[in-house]
């Protein structure tokens, strides 16, 4: 895909997703901000700002068949991880369909792909009007990253929460403090990362069916794990298919998940029960 795009940096914004929609006409538009006042996660999940964060939205037109568009979320995941690994020397994994995890499987970021018909991730195949009638769909890929967080909630972490990030000889991208013990990325490093992610995403969007599936498999924290999904599914994730669906082996045979909330568990029984919010988020 054409990688020329308009880049807009806003120190604070209501929503980078909405800002892209208001600015975009035909050419790709990228909006980046350190702080959102009305950000949103997948299916309306609450947005929480880390001490230093990145909210990045990449908007473009895409004339793909409806069944192919959910792959965009997985493509974006690979692009984000590779950009972060190149700039921060961290080890990150991808949890299907849209979470970015650190080596301890704490969440450091997430991806929200929206089209003219609403949210659309590899786990949420919406037919609607997407790509139909011979016209291109407007796709907006939103990425939220926790770059630095001194006291994150349970299950969350940040990119700078790794020993290799504080090594003074490792090309540390941090500069200055937000407060006692709270670090932030330098403006130069922050903008460089934003542009790297946007460029990688746009460069990776090619023809329908062409996406880095092999690389996604390598980065997946879900494939090879016992997983559960709403309301009572349990099985072993074995692969992702050509359309980004999660292939799961169950005691009743192989299935492909295209909706539902999925989280990894350590054994054949759940280590915890889903919260009410997770139940709601899986129902659409």
N, C-alpha and C positions, 0 to 999 in steps of 0.2 A: 504494500500500500504506500501511496505518497506520504512522505514523512515531513513535508513542510507544514508547519502549524503555527497558529497564533498562541503565544505563551503569555499568560496573565498571572502575576503574583499579587495577592491581596493579603496583608498581615492578618486580617480578620474578615470573616464572611459568614453569612447565614448558612449557605450550603454551596459547596463547589459544584455539585450536580446541577442545581438550579441556575447557578451563574453561567455554566457552559450552555445550558439551554437558551438562556436569554441572549447570549452573544453569538451563537453558532448559526451560520447560514449554510454554506456549501463546504468550505474548507475545514479541516480539523482545528479544534480549539482545545487548549489545555489551560485549566485554572488550578492554581496551587495556593494553599493557605496554611498557616501554622495553627489557626484557631477557627473553629466553626461554632456558631451559636445555635444553629438549627440543623445540625448534621443528622443523618439517619443511617442505620445499618440495614441489613437484609430483612425484608418484610417488616419494616418499621421498628427494628430493635433500637434501643436507646443508644445514643452516641455519647461516649465519654472521652474527654480530652486529656491526654497525658501531659506531663510537665512540658515536654517538647514533642510536638507531633507534626505529622504531615497529612493534610487532606489534599488529595490530587484527583482531578477528574479529567478524563480524556474523551472528547466527543468527536465522532466522525460518522459519515454515512456509509452504510454497508448493504450491498445488494446480494444477500445470501438467502438460500431457502430457510424457512423457519426452523427446521430441525437442526441446522448447522450453527445458528447464532449462539446457543448456550456454550459452545466451545470457547467463545471470547473470554469468559471468566477464567478458564483454565490457562489460556494463552497469557492472559494478564498475570496470573500467578507465577508462571515461569519467568516472565519478564521482570517482575518485582524482585523475586528471589535472586536472580542472576545479577541484577543491578546492585542489590544490597551486598551480596557476597563479594562483588568486585570493589565496592567502596568501603566496606566495614569489616571484612574478614570474619564474618559470622557464618555459622552453619544453620541453615533454615530449612524447614520442610513445609509441605502443602497438605492441608487437610481438606478433602473433598467436601463441598465443592469450592469453598471460597475463603478459608482461613489460612493465615500464615503463622507458623509455629516456630519457636526456638528449639534448641536441642533437647530441652526438658519438656517439650510439648506444651509450653505455655503460649498463649496467643499474643503475638506482637503486631498483628495487623489483619485486615480483612478486605475483601473486594465485593463491590456491589455493582452489577451490570444492569443498567436500565435501558429500555428502548421506548419507542412511542407508545408501546402497549404496557409499560410498567416494568417491574423487576424481571430479570431473566438470567438465571444462572444455570450451570450444567445440571443442577438438580431441580430445575423448575422450567419445564418446557411449556411455554404459553404460545398458543397458535395466534390468536388475535389477528392483527393487521400487519404483522411483521413481515417485511419483504414480499408482500403479496401485491398483486395488481401491477407488477412490473416496475415498482418503484423501490428505491433504497430506503431502508430504515435508519432513523437516527439512533445511534448507539452511544451511550455515555457510560464509561467505565470509571467507577469511583474507587479509589484506594485510600484506606486509612492506615497510618503507621504510627506506632508508639516508638519514637526515637530515643527518648530519655524519660524515665519515670522512677522517682525515688521510692515511692510507696504504692505500687500497683495493687489492684484488687487480686484476690485469689484467682489463679488460673490465667493471669495476665502477666506480661513482662514487656521489656523494651529492647530495642536493638543495642543500646549501650549497657545492658545488663549482663554482659559477657566479659570474662577476664581479658580476652584478647583486645577488647575495645579500649581498655585503660592502660595498655602497654605503651609507654612513652616512645618506644621505638617502632610502633606499628603503623605510623601514619595516621594518628588519631584525628578523627574529624570533629572532635568536641572543642569548644572554645567558650570560656567564661562560665558563669553560674547564674541560674534563675533565682537562687536563694540558697539556704543552708543545705549543702549536699545535693542540690538539684542542678544538673548539667544541661547544656543545650548544644546543639550542633552549630558550627559556624555558619554564617549566612552563605558563604561560598560553597561549602560542602552540601548544605541543604538544597540550594538551587541546582547544583550539579547533579545530585541524586534525583531530584524531580525531573530534570530534563532527560537524564538517562532512562528513567522508567518510561516516560512518555514516548521517547524515540524507539525504545525496544518494543513497546506494545504496538505502535503503528507499523514498524518494520516487520513484525511477526504476523500481521493480518494479511493473508494472501487470498488465494482462491478457496472456495468451500472444500473442506476435506483436507486442506493442507495446514497442519498445525504440529507443534513439537510434542507429539504424543509420547515418544520414547523418553524425552527429557522429563516430561511430567511424571512418568512412571518412576524415574530415578529419584525425583524429589518428593514423591508421595509418602506421607505418613500414614495414609489410610490403607493403601494396598498392602496385603500381608497381615492385616490386623483383624481381630474379631471386632465387629461393629454391631451397633443396635440402631434401630430407627423407629420412629413413631408409626403405629402405636405399640407394637410388640414384636417387631422384626429382629432377628438375630442371625448372623452368619459371618463368613469370612470374605472380606474384600479381596478379590483376586486380580482385577484389572480395571481399566477404563476402556470403553468401546470407542469407535470412530467418532461418535457424536458426543462424547464426553460423559456418557452415563457410567455409573459405577457398577461393575460386574461383581456379583456376590454369590458365593456358594452357600446354599442352605441345606438343611436336612431333607428338603422337598425338591432339590434341584437348583440349577443356576437361574438367577434372575438379574435384571438390570434396573437399578434404582434411578429414577428421574425426578423424584420429589422426596421430601422428608428431611428431618434433621438427623444427622449422623454424627456420632462421636465414638472414639476408640475406647475399648475396654480391655482389661488385661487377661480376661479368661472367658469362660463360657457363661458366666453369670455377671450381671451388671454390678459395677463397683459403686454405683449410686443411682438414684432414681432421677428421672428428668424433672426439672422444675416446671412450674406452671407456665413460665415464659417460654421454655423450650417446647412445651406441648403446643402452645399457641403458635409459635413461629413455624412449626412444621405443617400447619394446616392450611396456610395460604389464604 
